[in-house]
Amino acid sequence: MRDTSQLAKIFGDHTVAQLSSARVLVVGAGGIGCELLKNLAMSGFHSIHSIDLDHIDLSNLNRQFLFQRRHIKLSKSQVATAAITRFNPRVRASAEQANITNTQYDVDWFAQFDIVLNALDNLEARRHVNTMCLAARVPLVESGTAGYLGQVTVIKGAKTECFECQPKPVERKTYPVCTIRSTPTTPIHCIVWAKDYLFAQLFAESSDEGAMDVEETAENSDELSALREESRALAKLAGAMGTQDFARLVFDKVFDEDVERLLSMKDMWVQRRPPTVLDFAALSEHTGFDPAHPDDHAVLEPKEWCALFVHSAERLAQRRLAMDQSTQSGLVFDKDDDDTLHFVAATANLRSLAFGIEQKSIFATKAMAGNIIPAIATTNAIVAGMMVMQAILVLAQRIPECHTSYVTYGKRARCIIKEPLAEPNPRCPVCRRRYLTLRVRDCAQTTLGDVLDFVKGLDLDRDLQLGDDISVVEGTRMLYDPDFDDNLSKPLYELGIVSGKMIMLTSEDDDDGSIVPVVLSIAAAKSQDSLAIEGFESVPIFAPLPQLVSADAESDDEDDVITDDFVVDDSGAIVLEDDDVVTSPMIASAVSSISEELSKRKLDEISVISQDDTKRRAVSDDDIEVLD
């Protein structure tokens, strides 16, 4: 049983008592999560809840030390919490195997915890937890690793930067359209085609003709035109989704008709090996293979790839059809989603078969499709330890003593460096929001118009300060603005607005960015009122945004026009300021590049030293996912 006397000597008896009573949420039970749960259990935390979507895989066992071979295919969070209760029987640990982005985990669910610790490996979930913690006013300890690099920071609404305050640079690797579409030569070409083209066209949010995110130039315009034509053909096949022939129709389109069309271009194959048409009837013969339980580490036989393609395509079609069409949402590729991964792996390997390219296992495809850098167990352990230290300081109300800490390596004498927590970015699109809770008695009976009428009728002391011309947005959907009122009479449920969702209210009159948007978290009612709003007493007061001054702005005196970050003098020259020292003169015509320069400078401030001391690199996990 864990003795907490040493902790009491360091932090005091009062802090130790706070740790034992605090309710802690750990999101993720992988590489960082296992180390974190173990550390919490051995550091005086008694109430721990863990949530993770994944099952334990063989590849996890080399660094996720709470798992053993007998646990393969079991829930990560459930096995991990069972392990830590054996370490410390005093711990009241619970677990769920679920996706943290599900609407059932609403603002009330997050608000029951005293602190949230993120041990995630994907950007979408990180952003979601960041937003939910801001809405629930719960402090968040964020973490990430990338090989030997790692970082930990604390996010506290209105006091520190949130996860979205600084842009996350993405080094997106691109490939020539003609190579992906017509002449693949490597496995990654086939995986990009399967993931960013075929999967996106069939199952994603919309049949976006630019699914592969390429810039149209004079050199590739013909290829893109042909790609759009193929996209339209696939869109027609989507009409067969849910029928018995759907998988066969897609197979025949991409592995028969498209290959025949490529073979008709004789000049293309003079110096290349021509592709081979695949026969669905021959490959779909029964083999005894179970596509629901493939061997992730084996390179399957062609007939097995075909069976996996049919099985995954049918499952994805069922899921796509079952989605609420009013939300216009679609499926998103997720390396941890078996259906999407199996579809991409099967189609990529069938394309490799057609073009005579080396085939890859499902596990290898997962690494390539997810841009994964293998995690280092030591880095995970260091980061998890730093997270617990930050959590103790947060619960002890010692936020000013918290830091953003980095794990690095190379020529520097210290492998851990730290810096003070940064203040919120005044222009952040996420934390410069007023988060309130809208309690709705019945989403099926309450219309969007009812919500707007309720908001506009609030007392002066609870005025949302949005003016009369309010617009309403949910995610990327415009639900209402003064020129679009089609949804006013529709119930919230019909619009997909239910408990766990968020809608943002802003003003059409906000020309200068002075009006702070309001985010309403939809939650179940606690009284008999059909609508009620909570949280006004906790909304921070936001300072007015600093106004950028253009080069041709007139000054009231002969002095320079000074803004927060640069100076515009009377001659139109612009100079950047750095800690009151004027540097780097620029010309007024370069005004458009100022924001980019300032953003770059700010990124440098939060970066870590890489192996080359002359270069600095930000650890963001946006472009790197860690296989946890």
Secondary structure, DSSP 8 states (H G I E B T S, - for coil): ----HHHHHHH-HHHHHHHHH-EEEEE--SHHHHHHHHHHHTTT--EEEEEE--B--GGGGGT-TT--GGGTTSBHHHHHHHHHHHH-TT-EEEEEES-TTSTTS-HHHHHT-SEEEE----HHHHHHHHHHHHHHT--EEEEEEETTEEEEEEE-TTTS--TTSS----------HHHHHT---SHHHHHHIIIIIIIHHHHSSS--TTTT-----TTTHHHHHHHHHHHHHHHHHGGGTTSTTHHHHHHHIIIIIHHHHHHT-GGGGSSS-------HHHHTS--S--TTS--TTS---HHHHHHHHHHHHHHHHHHHHHS-GGGT------TT-HHHHHHHHHHHHHHHHHHT-----HHHHHHHHTTEE---HHHHHHHHHHHHHHHHHHHTT-GGG-EEEEE--SSSS-SEEEEE-----TT-TTTSSEEEEEEES-TTT-BHHHHHHHHHT--GGG-----S-EEEEETTEEEEBTTB-TTTTSBTTTTT--TT-EEEEEETT-SSS-S--EEEEEEE-SSS-SEEEE-GGG------------TT---SSSS-EE-SSEEE-TTS-EEEEETTEEEEEE-GGGGGGHHHHHHHHHHHHT-EE-SSTT-EE---SSS-EE--
